[in-house]
Amino acid sequence: MDMTEIRGLTDVRLAEELEDARREVFDLRFRAVTRQSSNTNETGVAKKKVARMMTVRRERQISNVEDKGDDNGS
């Protein structure tokens, strides 16, 4: 999932996807420790996906605060 797709998600859907991605990272780390996974690159890809989603969520939080601040200052 790239940034344009992530930015297109609603806040609720973004939260659901973030939860799923975090669960995926946990599962991949668990499989790596128990040597059930042969592809160690999957964990890094999943962590980057989580980071992208958290970035979009933070961008939205900052945007909401700035929007509220503009209303009070005018």
C-alpha positions as CSV (number, residue, x, y, z in Angstrom):
1,M,0.0,0.0,0.0
2,D,1.6,3.3,-1.1
3,M,1.1,6.7,0.4
4,T,-1.6,7.8,-2.0
5,E,-3.7,4.8,-1.1
6,I,-3.1,5.4,2.6
7,R,-4.0,9.1,2.3
8,G,-7.2,8.1,0.6
9,L,-8.4,6.1,3.6
10,T,-10.9,7.5,6.0
11,D,-9.8,8.0,9.6
12,V,-11.7,4.9,10.8
13,R,-10.4,2.7,8.0
14,L,-6.8,4.0,8.6
15,A,-7.1,3.0,12.3
16,E,-8.3,-0.5,11.3
17,E,-5.5,-0.9,8.7
18,L,-2.9,0.3,11.3
19,E,-4.1,-2.2,13.8
20,D,-3.9,-5.0,11.2
21,A,-0.4,-3.9,10.1
22,R,0.8,-3.8,13.7
23,R,-0.6,-7.3,14.2
24,E,1.2,-8.4,11.1
25,V,4.5,-7.1,12.4
26,F,4.0,-8.9,15.6
27,D,3.2,-12.2,13.8
28,L,6.2,-11.8,11.5
29,R,8.5,-11.2,14.4
30,F,7.1,-14.2,16.2
31,R,7.6,-16.4,13.2
32,A,11.1,-15.1,12.7
33,V,12.1,-16.0,16.3
34,T,10.6,-19.4,16.0
35,R,12.2,-19.9,12.6
36,Q,8.9,-20.5,10.8
37,S,9.6,-17.8,8.3
38,S,12.3,-18.0,5.7
39,N,11.8,-14.4,4.3
40,T,13.3,-12.0,6.9
41,N,12.6,-9.0,4.6
42,E,8.8,-9.2,5.3
43,T,9.2,-7.7,8.8
44,G,11.0,-4.6,7.5
45,V,8.3,-4.1,4.8
46,A,5.5,-4.4,7.4
47,K,7.3,-2.0,9.7
48,K,7.6,0.6,7.0
49,K,3.9,0.1,6.2
50,V,3.1,0.9,9.9
51,A,5.3,3.9,9.8
52,R,3.6,5.3,6.7
53,M,0.2,4.9,8.3
54,M,1.4,6.6,11.5
55,T,2.8,9.4,9.4
56,V,-0.5,10.0,7.6
57,R,-2.4,9.9,11.0
58,R,0.0,12.5,12.5
59,E,-0.3,14.7,9.4
60,R,-4.1,14.7,9.9
61,Q,-3.8,15.5,13.6
62,I,-1.5,18.5,12.8
63,S,-3.9,19.6,10.1
64,N,-6.9,19.5,12.5
65,V,-5.1,21.5,15.1
66,E,-4.0,24.1,12.6
67,D,-7.5,24.4,11.3
68,K,-8.9,24.9,14.8
69,G,-6.2,27.5,15.5
70,D,-7.1,29.5,12.3
71,D,-10.7,29.8,13.4
72,N,-9.8,31.3,16.8
73,G,-7.1,33.7,15.5
74,S,-9.3,35.4,12.9
